[in-house]
Amino acid sequence: MRRLYSIPAGLILGIALALLVPQGASTVAWIGQVFLSLLKLLILPLILVSIYASLAGGRDLRHIGGRALLYYLMTSCIAAALGTLIGLTFSQGVPVGLLDLEPVMPDGAAFSLERLIANLIPTNLFASLAEGNILHIVVVAVLAALASRRLQAAQRDTLLGGARALDALLMQLLAGILTLAPIGIAALVYTSLAGMDWAEILRLHAFVWAVALAAGLHALLALPLLYRLLSGRAPWRLALACREPLLTALSTASSSATYPVSKRTLERFGVPERITSLTLPLGATLNMDGSALYQSILLIFMSQLAGVDLTLWQALFIVLLTMASSAGTAGIPGGGIGMMAFMLDLLGLPQTYLALYLVVDRFFDYPITAINVWGDLVVAASLDRAPLERESRTPAP
């Protein structure tokens, strides 16, 4: 009975309902929204207290943070390069002007260095909490933890004990919310698939195949191989243990909402809290493997539709551009469309092609988010050296 009431079962039920009775999706949409809202309720306080507790009580944090950023850079570079190569290959046969695209105005300001700094450095903690700005919360938690190291031992211990107790309370709340996960995920998948405009998506089938191939290679080959090389452990064990956060990301299209599930899953897998508390919030804002891969392919197809032949240097520029933009998208007002408008300007493409982004993004947002989360999970698990150290100390029979 427990197998029937599970997240995979909820995912299958949502797909079946979308295929058989798509007209009923609107009647259960509220169930998915309730589940997603409850998950989002925990994100910011959990990030705040878990990062604080990890930094205030840890000793090897500089080592962990530096390796995490290096691994995130590696995975993003691999994803962007893979997307660019596959995009260049699959876009060759796409005729110029295939789609009749209407002009679209970006819904928000374009990217700029000043705006990026404003979205990185908080000026009002309560405004950041109200807006759900994860980068601001990470910065505040890091600064508070570093400042606490200057306090007297008794004061520091009081704050650290309170943060750990609050973290435990939030994890208990998460356990209760996840009892609703199969129902919530079924409703979310049902609602999203029933409303898809499949005809528009399939008109550009070469793009669909390009993204599918690149996503499959990165998720099933590149990331598992990287995990094997960095940790020396079997990647299939990690994938099997992380099915809950991966399916949650696939159903919600929100890496931020998946963070509490990812944290709980990795800690059950054996990754220490000092690693998950620091690396997963950073990954949710800075490491976007799927977005880098997807945006590079999208930009190449936009260039092909506009009749622009890309040189090798322009292709390399797209790799660097998508690596930077995928990390900055979440913190830029206007979301992905504002960042895409900025990248089109840099490549000299008309803003008309923002319409292509709007057509395909609703469909690809779900699997791309799952790849983003998979990259975060792989990096966090790769940072844990303890299992290998325990194995090396175990005497041979």
Secondary structure as GFF3:
##gff-version 3
##sequence-region A 1 397
A	DSSP	alpha_helix	7	20	.	.	.	ID=ss1
A	DSSP	three_ten_helix	22	24	.	.	.	ID=ss2
A	DSSP	alpha_helix	25	57	.	.	.	ID=ss3
A	DSSP	alpha_helix	61	90	.	.	.	ID=ss4
A	DSSP	three_ten_helix	91	93	.	.	.	ID=ss5
A	DSSP	alpha_helix	113	120	.	.	.	ID=ss6
A	DSSP	alpha_helix	125	131	.	.	.	ID=ss7
A	DSSP	alpha_helix	134	148	.	.	.	ID=ss8
A	DSSP	alpha_helix	153	177	.	.	.	ID=ss9
A	DSSP	three_ten_helix	178	180	.	.	.	ID=ss10
A	DSSP	alpha_helix	181	194	.	.	.	ID=ss11
A	DSSP	alpha_helix	198	202	.	.	.	ID=ss12
A	DSSP	alpha_helix	205	217	.	.	.	ID=ss13
A	DSSP	pi_helix	218	222	.	.	.	ID=ss14
A	DSSP	alpha_helix	223	231	.	.	.	ID=ss15
A	DSSP	alpha_helix	235	241	.	.	.	ID=ss16
A	DSSP	alpha_helix	243	252	.	.	.	ID=ss17
A	DSSP	alpha_helix	255	269	.	.	.	ID=ss18
A	DSSP	alpha_helix	273	286	.	.	.	ID=ss19
A	DSSP	alpha_helix	289	305	.	.	.	ID=ss20
A	DSSP	alpha_helix	312	328	.	.	.	ID=ss21
A	DSSP	three_ten_helix	329	331	.	.	.	ID=ss22
A	DSSP	alpha_helix	335	347	.	.	.	ID=ss23
A	DSSP	three_ten_helix	351	353	.	.	.	ID=ss24
A	DSSP	alpha_helix	354	382	.	.	.	ID=ss25
A	DSSP	alpha_helix	386	393	.	.	.	ID=ss26
###
